[in-house]
Amino acid sequence: MLLTMTVAVASISPQVTFVSTISPASLFSQKCTNDGFIRMPLDVPGEILCFPSHLFVKSKIDFIVPPIFAALIVAASTCLVRAVGLFVET
């Protein structure tokens, strides 16, 4: 259960951060001068790239892929723990 919760938090937190960064209410996304464009976060702070906002809409697959990915990571972690024998039976 703890492993599942850890993976869930680890997979969802970057998504939440990214979506909140590119949301129209964010100050970060307000720096583009053209209407209908948003600024994308980059590793280099001085770089500004603006993209059309219609490219960043939520789709149905956005709700399906993260839970499937998290389930695969939990299953792989469980198999690794069992294969290596990291848990001790009491």
N, CA, C and O atoms as a GROMACS GRO file, in nm:
protein
  360
    1MET      N    1   0.083  -0.119   0.000
    1MET     CA    2   0.000   0.000   0.000
    1MET      C    3   0.088   0.126   0.000
    1MET      O    4   0.061   0.222  -0.073
    2LEU      N    5   0.192   0.124   0.083
    2LEU     CA    6   0.282   0.239   0.089
    2LEU      C    7   0.355   0.259  -0.044
    2LEU      O    8   0.374   0.372  -0.088
    3LEU      N    9   0.394   0.149  -0.107
    3LEU     CA   10   0.460   0.157  -0.237
    3LEU      C   11   0.366   0.215  -0.342
    3LEU      O   12   0.408   0.296  -0.426
    4THR      N   13   0.242   0.174  -0.339
    4THR     CA   14   0.143   0.226  -0.434
    4THR      C   15   0.120   0.375  -0.416
    4THR      O   16   0.113   0.449  -0.513
    5MET      N   17   0.108   0.419  -0.292
    5MET     CA   18   0.086   0.561  -0.266
    5MET      C   19   0.208   0.645  -0.307
    5MET      O   20   0.193   0.755  -0.360
    6THR      N   21   0.327   0.592  -0.283
    6THR     CA   22   0.449   0.664  -0.321
    6THR      C   23   0.457   0.682  -0.472
    6THR      O   24   0.489   0.791  -0.520
    7VAL      N   25   0.427   0.577  -0.545
    7VAL     CA   26   0.430   0.585  -0.691
    7VAL      C   27   0.321   0.679  -0.742
    7VAL      O   28   0.344   0.756  -0.835
    8ALA      N   29   0.205   0.675  -0.682
    8ALA     CA   30   0.096   0.763  -0.724
    8ALA      C   31   0.132   0.909  -0.705
    8ALA      O   32   0.110   0.991  -0.794
    9VAL      N   33   0.187   0.942  -0.590
    9VAL     CA   34   0.227   1.081  -0.564
    9VAL      C   35   0.341   1.123  -0.657
    9VAL      O   36   0.342   1.235  -0.708
   10ALA      N   37   0.436   1.033  -0.679
   10ALA     CA   38   0.549   1.064  -0.765
   10ALA      C   39   0.509   1.082  -0.910
   10ALA      O   40   0.572   1.159  -0.983
   11SER      N   41   0.405   1.014  -0.955
   11SER     CA   42   0.364   1.026  -1.095
   11SER      C   43   0.267   1.142  -1.117
   11SER      O   44   0.260   1.196  -1.227
   12ILE      N   45   0.192   1.179  -1.016
   12ILE     CA   46   0.092   1.284  -1.032
   12ILE      C   47   0.150   1.424  -1.005
   12ILE      O   48   0.107   1.520  -1.068
   13SER      N   49   0.246   1.436  -0.915
   13SER     CA   50   0.296   1.569  -0.879
   13SER      C   51   0.361   1.644  -0.995
   13SER      O   52   0.338   1.765  -1.006
   14PRO      N   53   0.440   1.582  -1.084
   14PRO     CA   54   0.491   1.659  -1.198
   14PRO      C   55   0.381   1.706  -1.292
   14PRO      O   56   0.390   1.815  -1.350
   15GLN      N   57   0.276   1.626  -1.308
   15GLN     CA   58   0.164   1.666  -1.393
   15GLN      C   59   0.093   1.787  -1.336
   15GLN      O   60   0.062   1.881  -1.409
   16VAL      N   61   0.068   1.785  -1.208
   16VAL     CA   62  -0.001   1.896  -1.143
   16VAL      C   63   0.083   2.024  -1.154
   16VAL      O   64   0.030   2.132  -1.181
   17THR      N   65   0.212   2.012  -1.135
   17THR     CA   66   0.301   2.127  -1.146
   17THR      C   67   0.300   2.183  -1.288
   17THR      O   68   0.292   2.305  -1.306
   18PHE      N   69   0.310   2.096  -1.386
   18PHE     CA   70   0.313   2.140  -1.526
   18PHE      C   71   0.182   2.208  -1.565
   18PHE      O   72   0.183   2.314  -1.627
   19VAL      N   73   0.069   2.146  -1.530
   19VAL     CA   74  -0.060   2.203  -1.566
   19VAL      C   75  -0.083   2.336  -1.497
   19VAL      O   76  -0.138   2.429  -1.557
   20SER      N   77  -0.043   2.348  -1.371
   20SER     CA   78  -0.061   2.476  -1.302
   20SER      C   79   0.032   2.584  -1.360
   20SER      O   80  -0.002   2.702  -1.357
   21THR      N   81   0.147   2.544  -1.412
   21THR     CA   82   0.240   2.639  -1.471
   21THR      C   83   0.188   2.694  -1.603
   21THR      O   84   0.206   2.813  -1.632
   22ILE      N   85   0.125   2.610  -1.684
   22ILE     CA   86   0.078   2.656  -1.815
   22ILE      C   87  -0.067   2.703  -1.814
   22ILE      O   88  -0.120   2.740  -1.919
   23SER      N   89  -0.130   2.703  -1.698
   23SER     CA   90  -0.269   2.749  -1.692
   23SER      C   91  -0.276   2.899  -1.722
   23SER      O   92  -0.180   2.972  -1.696
   24PRO      N   93  -0.387   2.945  -1.777
   24PRO     CA   94  -0.400   3.088  -1.810
   24PRO      C   95  -0.388   3.180  -1.689
   24PRO      O   96  -0.350   3.296  -1.705
   25ALA      N   97  -0.418   3.132  -1.570
   25ALA     CA   98  -0.410   3.216  -1.450
   25ALA      C   99  -0.267   3.233  -1.400
   25ALA      O  100  -0.240   3.321  -1.318
   26SER      N  101  -0.175   3.150  -1.448
   26SER     CA  102  -0.036   3.157  -1.403
   26SER      C  103   0.033   3.280  -1.461
   26SER      O  104   0.013   3.315  -1.577
   27LEU      N  105   0.114   3.344  -1.379
   27LEU     CA  106   0.192   3.458  -1.427
   27LEU      C  107   0.296   3.415  -1.530
   27LEU      O  108   0.336   3.493  -1.616
   28PHE      N  109   0.339   3.292  -1.519
   28PHE     CA  110   0.439   3.241  -1.612
   28PHE      C  111   0.387   3.238  -1.755
   28PHE      O  112   0.461   3.265  -1.850
   29SER      N  113   0.260   3.206  -1.772
   29SER     CA  114   0.204   3.194  -1.906
   29SER      C  115   0.160   3.328  -1.964
   29SER      O  116   0.117   3.333  -2.080
   30GLN      N  117   0.168   3.435  -1.889
   30GLN     CA  118   0.122   3.566  -1.935
   30GLN      C  119   0.229   3.646  -2.009
   30GLN      O  120   0.202   3.758  -2.051
   31LYS      N  121   0.349   3.594  -2.026
   31LYS     CA  122   0.458   3.671  -2.081
   31LYS      C  123   0.462   3.675  -2.233
   31LYS      O  124   0.542   3.750  -2.290
   32CYS      N  125   0.379   3.599  -2.301
   32CYS     CA  126   0.375   3.604  -2.447
   32CYS      C  127   0.295   3.726  -2.490
   32CYS      O  128   0.190   3.756  -2.433
   33THR      N  129   0.344   3.795  -2.592
   33THR     CA  130   0.278   3.918  -2.636
   33THR      C  131   0.162   3.890  -2.731
   33THR      O  132   0.071   3.972  -2.742
   34ASN      N  133   0.164   3.778  -2.800
   34ASN     CA  134   0.056   3.745  -2.893
   34ASN      C  135  -0.061   3.682  -2.819
   34ASN      O  136  -0.041   3.601  -2.728
   35ASP      N  137  -0.183   3.719  -2.857
   35ASP     CA  138  -0.301   3.659  -2.796
   35ASP      C  139  -0.314   3.515  -2.844
   35ASP      O  140  -0.286   3.484  -2.960
   36GLY      N  141  -0.358   3.428  -2.755
   36GLY     CA  142  -0.378   3.288  -2.791
   36GLY      C  143  -0.252   3.204  -2.783
   36GLY      O  144  -0.253   3.088  -2.824
   37PHE      N  145  -0.145   3.260  -2.730
   37PHE     CA  146  -0.019   3.186  -2.715
   37PHE      C  147   0.017   3.179  -2.568
   37PHE      O  148  -0.012   3.270  -2.491
   38ILE      N  149   0.082   3.070  -2.529
   38ILE     CA  150   0.128   3.055  -2.392
   38ILE      C  151   0.277   3.023  -2.393
   38ILE      O  152   0.330   2.969  -2.490
   39ARG      N  153   0.343   3.058  -2.285
   39ARG     CA  154   0.486   3.032  -2.271
   39ARG      C  155   0.504   2.895  -2.208
   39ARG      O  156   0.436   2.861  -2.112
   40MET      N  157   0.597   2.816  -2.263
   40MET     CA  158   0.624   2.683  -2.210
   40MET      C  159   0.746   2.689  -2.118
   40MET      O  160   0.843   2.758  -2.148
   41PRO      N  161   0.741   2.617  -2.006
   41PRO     CA  162   0.856   2.615  -1.915
   41PRO      C  163   0.974   2.541  -1.978
   41PRO      O  164   0.958   2.436  -2.039
   42LEU      N  165   1.091   2.598  -1.963
   42LEU     CA  166   1.215   2.540  -2.014
   42LEU      C  167   1.318   2.532  -1.902
   42LEU      O  168   1.300   2.592  -1.796
   43ASP      N  169   1.425   2.457  -1.926
   43ASP     CA  170   1.531   2.447  -1.827
   43ASP      C  171   1.614   2.575  -1.819
   43ASP      O  172   1.666   2.608  -1.713
   44VAL      N  173   1.625   2.646  -1.929
   44VAL     CA  174   1.703   2.769  -1.933
   44VAL      C  175   1.610   2.886  -1.904
   44VAL      O  176   1.519   2.912  -1.983
   45PRO      N  177   1.629   2.958  -1.794
   45PRO     CA  178   1.536   3.064  -1.757
   45PRO      C  179   1.527   3.180  -1.856
   45PRO      O  180   1.421   3.242  -1.866
   46GLY      N  181   1.631   3.210  -1.928
   46GLY     CA  182   1.629   3.324  -2.020
   46GLY      C  183   1.555   3.297  -2.150
   46GLY      O  184   1.520   3.391  -2.220
   47GLU      N  185   1.530   3.172  -2.183
   47GLU     CA  186   1.464   3.136  -2.308
   47GLU      C  187   1.312   3.151  -2.294
   47GLU      O  188   1.254   3.109  -2.194
   48ILE      N  189   1.250   3.210  -2.395
   48ILE     CA  190   1.104   3.223  -2.398
   48ILE      C  191   1.055   3.164  -2.529
   48ILE      O  192   1.087   3.214  -2.637
   49LEU      N  193   0.977   3.056  -2.519
   49LEU     CA  194   0.913   2.996  -2.635
   49LEU      C  195   0.763   3.003  -2.617
   49LEU      O  196   0.711   2.960  -2.514
   50CYS      N  197   0.695   3.056  -2.715
   50CYS     CA  198   0.550   3.068  -2.708
   50CYS      C  199   0.487   2.972  -2.808
   50CYS      O  200   0.532   2.962  -2.922
   51PHE      N  201   0.384   2.903  -2.764
   51PHE     CA  202   0.313   2.807  -2.846
   51PHE      C  203   0.164   2.840  -2.847
   51PHE      O  204   0.114   2.899  -2.752
   52PRO      N  205   0.093   2.802  -2.953
   52PRO     CA  206  -0.053   2.826  -2.955
   52PRO      C  207  -0.121   2.748  -2.842
   52PRO      O  208  -0.092   2.631  -2.819
   53SER      N  209  -0.211   2.816  -2.773
   53SER     CA  210  -0.275   2.753  -2.657
   53SER      C  211  -0.369   2.640  -2.694
   53SER      O  212  -0.397   2.554  -2.610
   54HIS      N  213  -0.417   2.635  -2.818
   54HIS     CA  214  -0.508   2.527  -2.858
   54HIS      C  215  -0.437   2.392  -2.865
   54HIS      O  216  -0.503   2.288  -2.874
   55LEU      N  217  -0.304   2.392  -2.863
   55LEU     CA  218  -0.229   2.266  -2.863
   55LEU      C  219  -0.230   2.198  -2.727
   55LEU      O  220  -0.194   2.081  -2.716
   56PHE      N  221  -0.269   2.270  -2.622
   56PHE     CA  222  -0.261   2.219  -2.486
   56PHE      C  223  -0.399   2.209  -2.423
   56PHE      O  224  -0.429   2.280  -2.327
   57VAL      N  225  -0.480   2.122  -2.476
   57VAL     CA  226  -0.612   2.098  -2.419
   57VAL      C  227  -0.612   1.960  -2.355
   57VAL      O  228  -0.535   1.872  -2.396
   58LYS      N  229  -0.695   1.941  -2.257
   58LYS     CA  230  -0.705   1.811  -2.190
   58LYS      C  231  -0.780   1.714  -2.281
   58LYS      O  232  -0.879   1.750  -2.346
   59SER      N  233  -0.732   1.593  -2.285
   59SER     CA  234  -0.800   1.489  -2.361
   59SER      C  235  -0.834   1.374  -2.267
   59SER      O  236  -0.792   1.372  -2.152
   60LYS      N  237  -0.911   1.280  -2.318
   60LYS     CA  238  -0.951   1.166  -2.234
   60LYS      C  239  -0.833   1.077  -2.200
   60LYS      O  240  -0.832   1.013  -2.095
   61ILE      N  241  -0.734   1.073  -2.287
   61ILE     CA  242  -0.618   0.987  -2.261
   61ILE      C  243  -0.534   1.038  -2.144
   61ILE      O  244  -0.459   0.961  -2.084
   62ASP      N  245  -0.544   1.167  -2.112
   62ASP     CA  246  -0.471   1.224  -1.999
   62ASP      C  247  -0.516   1.164  -1.866
   62ASP      O  248  -0.439   1.163  -1.770
   63PHE      N  249  -0.637   1.114  -1.860
   63PHE     CA  250  -0.687   1.053  -1.737
   63PHE      C  251  -0.660   0.903  -1.733
   63PHE      O  252  -0.670   0.842  -1.626
   64ILE      N  253  -0.626   0.842  -1.846
   64ILE     CA  254  -0.605   0.698  -1.853
   64ILE      C  255  -0.458   0.661  -1.838
   64ILE      O  256  -0.426   0.566  -1.766
   65VAL      N  257  -0.370   0.732  -1.903
   65VAL     CA  258  -0.229   0.694  -1.908
   65VAL      C  259  -0.160   0.699  -1.771
   65VAL      O  260  -0.092   0.602  -1.738
   66PRO      N  261  -0.172   0.805  -1.690
   66PRO     CA  262  -0.099   0.806  -1.562
   66PRO      C  263  -0.134   0.692  -1.467
   66PRO      O  264  -0.042   0.635  -1.409
   67PRO      N  265  -0.261   0.654  -1.449
   67PRO     CA  266  -0.287   0.539  -1.361
   67PRO      C  267  -0.231   0.408  -1.415
   67PRO      O  268  -0.185   0.323  -1.339
   68ILE      N  269  -0.236   0.390  -1.548
   68ILE     CA  270  -0.179   0.268  -1.606
   68ILE      C  271  -0.028   0.266  -1.585
   68ILE      O  272   0.029   0.163  -1.550
   69PHE      N  273   0.036   0.381  -1.608
   69PHE     CA  274   0.181   0.390  -1.587
   69PHE      C  275   0.215   0.362  -1.441
   69PHE      O  276   0.309   0.288  -1.412
   70ALA      N  277   0.139   0.420  -1.348
   70ALA     CA  278   0.165   0.398  -1.206
   70ALA      C  279   0.147   0.250  -1.170
   70ALA      O  280   0.226   0.196  -1.092
   71ALA      N  281   0.046   0.186  -1.224
   71ALA     CA  282   0.023   0.044  -1.197
   71ALA      C  283   0.138  -0.041  -1.250
   71ALA      O  284   0.182  -0.136  -1.184
   72LEU      N  285   0.188  -0.007  -1.368
   72LEU     CA  286   0.303  -0.081  -1.423
   72LEU      C  287   0.428  -0.063  -1.338
   72LEU      O  288   0.503  -0.158  -1.317
   73ILE      N  289   0.451   0.057  -1.290
   73ILE     CA  290   0.568   0.083  -1.206
   73ILE      C  291   0.556   0.008  -1.073
   73ILE      O  292   0.654  -0.047  -1.025
   74VAL      N  293   0.437   0.006  -1.014
   74VAL     CA  294   0.417  -0.067  -0.889
   74VAL      C  295   0.438  -0.216  -0.911
   74VAL      O  296   0.503  -0.282  -0.830
   75ALA      N  297   0.384  -0.269  -1.021
   75ALA     CA  298   0.402  -0.412  -1.050
   75ALA      C  299   0.549  -0.445  -1.072
   75ALA      O  300   0.598  -0.547  -1.023
   76ALA      N  301   0.620  -0.360  -1.146
   76ALA     CA  302   0.762  -0.385  -1.170
   76ALA      C  303   0.842  -0.375  -1.040
   76ALA      O  304   0.933  -0.454  -1.017
   77SER      N  305   0.808  -0.279  -0.956
   77SER     CA  306   0.877  -0.264  -0.827
   77SER      C  307   0.853  -0.385  -0.739
   77SER      O  308   0.944  -0.433  -0.672
   78THR      N  309   0.731  -0.434  -0.739
   78THR     CA  310   0.697  -0.552  -0.659
   78THR      C  311   0.774  -0.674  -0.708
   78THR      O  312   0.826  -0.751  -0.628
   79CYS      N  313   0.782  -0.691  -0.839
   79CYS     CA  314   0.858  -0.804  -0.894
   79CYS      C  315   1.005  -0.792  -0.859
   79CYS      O  316   1.070  -0.892  -0.828
   80LEU      N  317   1.060  -0.672  -0.864
   80LEU     CA  318   1.200  -0.651  -0.829
   80LEU      C  319   1.225  -0.682  -0.682
   80LEU      O  320   1.324  -0.747  -0.648
   81VAL      N  321   1.136  -0.636  -0.595
   81VAL     CA  322   1.151  -0.661  -0.452
   81VAL      C  323   1.144  -0.810  -0.423
   81VAL      O  324   1.222  -0.861  -0.342
   82ARG      N  325   1.053  -0.880  -0.489
   82ARG     CA  326   1.041  -1.025  -0.468
   82ARG      C  327   1.162  -1.099  -0.525
   82ARG      O  328   1.211  -1.194  -0.464
   83ALA      N  329   1.212  -1.055  -0.641
   83ALA     CA  330   1.325  -1.122  -0.704
   83ALA      C  331   1.453  -1.105  -0.622
   83ALA      O  332   1.532  -1.198  -0.609
   84VAL      N  333   1.472  -0.987  -0.568
   84VAL     CA  334   1.592  -0.960  -0.491
   84VAL      C  335   1.578  -1.010  -0.348
   84VAL      O  336   1.678  -1.035  -0.279
   85GLY      N  337   1.456  -1.024  -0.303
   85GLY     CA  338   1.433  -1.072  -0.167
   85GLY      C  339   1.456  -0.966  -0.062
   85GLY      O  340   1.515  -0.993   0.042
   86LEU      N  341   1.409  -0.844  -0.089
   86LEU     CA  342   1.432  -0.734   0.003
   86LEU      C  343   1.338  -0.732   0.125
   86LEU      O  344   1.364  -0.663   0.223
   87PHE      N  345   1.232  -0.809   0.117
   87PHE     CA  346   1.142  -0.811   0.234
   87PHE      C  347   1.173  -0.934   0.317
   87PHE      O  348   1.221  -1.035   0.266
   88VAL      N  349   1.146  -0.924   0.445
   88VAL     CA  350   1.174  -1.033   0.538
   88VAL      C  351   1.043  -1.082   0.596
   88VAL      O  352   0.963  -1.003   0.647
   89GLU      N  353   1.022  -1.211   0.587
   89GLU     CA  354   0.900  -1.268   0.648
   89GLU      C  355   0.924  -1.287   0.795
   89GLU      O  356   1.032  -1.327   0.838
   90THR      N  357   0.821  -1.259   0.873
   90THR     CA  358   0.835  -1.274   1.018
   90THR      C  359   0.765  -1.396   1.066
   90THR      O  360   0.766  -1.424   1.186
   0.00000   0.00000   0.00000
